[in-house]
Amino acid sequence: RDYTTATMSGGLYATYVDKMYRTAVRLGTTWELGAHAVKAGGEYTFNEYTGDWALEGVEKYADDAWIYWELAGGGTATVKSRVPALYVQDSWAVSPRVRLNAGLRWESQYIVGSDGEVAQRVLDEWQPRLGFVFQLGELGSQRLFGSFGRFYQDLPLTVAGLVFNDGLGWRGTALDHDPREDPSGGTVVF
């Protein structure tokens, strides 16, 4: 029997109810030191995601080989992430026409699973920043500028809700008949 291909028809049954919350705080300061403006500070972001899902589907491999699969374990997950960050930046007025900016930001991410424990750590996200501004013509009328920076995106908590959720998993039942007509019988295979 060839199990490498399957036929799915009728679409996928799925419902999703997602709730997302984000709280962020920032504390920073700026020092004016002659031609330099130095900024430094820290940030803390707390994200929470609660997902309530129902997923199921049917696959036909042959007239007598069917799989009915579903998301087992209630389909509800609450996961969180904590993202602390620190930064420092210097903006140097080299002349009335030229300004150079350089900075460094550090952050990390801690994904907390539905059991309340840290499930994944993403550490050492170093993010250098460089930039320049050049005033053309009459001061304040035109400028040429450019910048370079490395940026990291927070890991999506929707995926973490499926992965780091105790009791949530997929269940597949093998049947020798169409489970849409008769859902009885079958053997749980995963």
N, C-alpha and C positions, 0 to 999 in steps of 0.2 A: 504494500500500500504506500502511495506517495503522499507524505505529510508536509512536503515543502511548499505546497500551494493550497489555498483555501478560497472559498467563495463566501463573501459576506453580502447580504442584501437587506434592504429595509432600513438601512441607516443604523446609527448607534444611539442607544438610549442613554441619555446623560442629563443630569440636572446638577447645577452648581449654585451655591450661595456662598459668596466670599465676603468677608469683612476684614478691612485692613485699617490699622491705626499707626500713626507715626508721631513721635514726640522728639523734639530736638532742642538742645540748649547750646548756646555758644557764649564764651567769655573771651574777650580779646582786648588788647590795648595797642596804642600807637605811641612811639617816642619820636619826636622831632630832634635830630642830632645833626645840626648844620645842614649839609646838603643831602642827608639821609633821612628817610622816614621808615622806621623799623616797626613792623607789625608782628605781633605774636599772640597766640591764644590756643584755645582748645575747644573741642566740640564733643558732644555725646548725643548719639541718635539711638532711639529705642523704637523698633518696629515690631508689630504684632499682626499675625495673620490667622484668621479662623476660617477654615473651609469646611463646608458640608456638601458632600458629593454623593451621587448615586450613579453608578456606571454599570452597564451590562451589555452583552452582545452574544451573538450566535455565529459560529463558523461551521461551514459544511465542507468536509474533506471528500466524502463519497456518500452514496445513498444510505449507507449504514455506518457512517462515521461522522459524528457531530461533536462539537465542543460548545458548551454553554459556559461563559465566563462572567464573573461579576467582581466588583470591588467589595471585599468582605471586611468585617470589623466595624461596621457602623458608619464608615465614611466621613467621620468628623475628626478634624485635627486642629490644634492650636499650636503654632510654633512662633518663636520670637527671634529677633536678632539684636545684638548690642554692637554699636560701632563707635568706639572712642577714636579721637583724632587730635593731633597736635600740629601746629604750623608756625613758621617764622618766615618773614619776607622783608627784604630790603629794597626800597625804591630810592635810587641814587640820582640826583639831578647833577649830571656831569657838567652841563652848561645850560643856559636858558633854552637851547634847542634840542638837547639830547638828555634822555632819561633812560636808565637801565634798571630793570627789575630782576631780582633773583630770589627764589624762595624754595622751601622744602616743606612738604606735608607728609605726615605719617599717620596711618590709620590701620586698624585691624577689624575683623568681623568675627563675631561669635554667634553661631546659630544654635539656638536652644530648642531641643526636640519637645515632643508632647509630654515626655516624662519629666521635664523640668531640668534635665541635665544638658550640658554643652555637648552637642553632637558633632560639630565641625568648627574648626578654628582656621581662619585665614589671617596669618600674621605677616608682619613686615611688608606692608604695602607702602613702600617709599615712593614719593611722587615729587620729583624735581620740577621746578617751574623757572623759565627764563623768558625775558621779554625786553623790547626796546620801543621807545617812542622818539621820533625825529620830527621836529617842527619845521615845516617848509614855509617859504615866503614870510608874510607878516605873522608875527607870533600870535597864536591862538586861532588862526584862520584855516590852516591846513596841517595835516600831520600824516606821517608815514609810520606804521607800527607793525610789529610782528611778535609772535609769542610761540613758545614751545612748552608743553607740559605733559606729564603722564597722569592719567586719571583712572581710577578703579570704580567699577559699578558694584553696588550692593548685590549680593546673591539673591535671586528671586525666592520669596518665601512660599510661593505656590508649589514649587517643586519640592522644597524642604518639607512641606506639609504631607506630601505623599511618601517621601523617603524616610523622614525621621518621626514616624508616628507609630507608637506601640499599638499592636492589635490590628493595624490596617494592612491588608494584603490582598492579593488577587487569588480567587478560587476558580478553578476550572473543573467542569464535570464532563466526562466523556459519555456519550450516549450512542445507541445504535439506531436512533430514530430522531425525528425533528422535535426538539424540545418546545417549540412554539405551539405544536399541536398537542403534545403530551409531555409535561415536564417531569413525570415520575421516572424513577430508576436512575441508572447511570452510576459511574464511579468517579470519585474525586481524584483528579490526576495532578493538580497543583493548587 
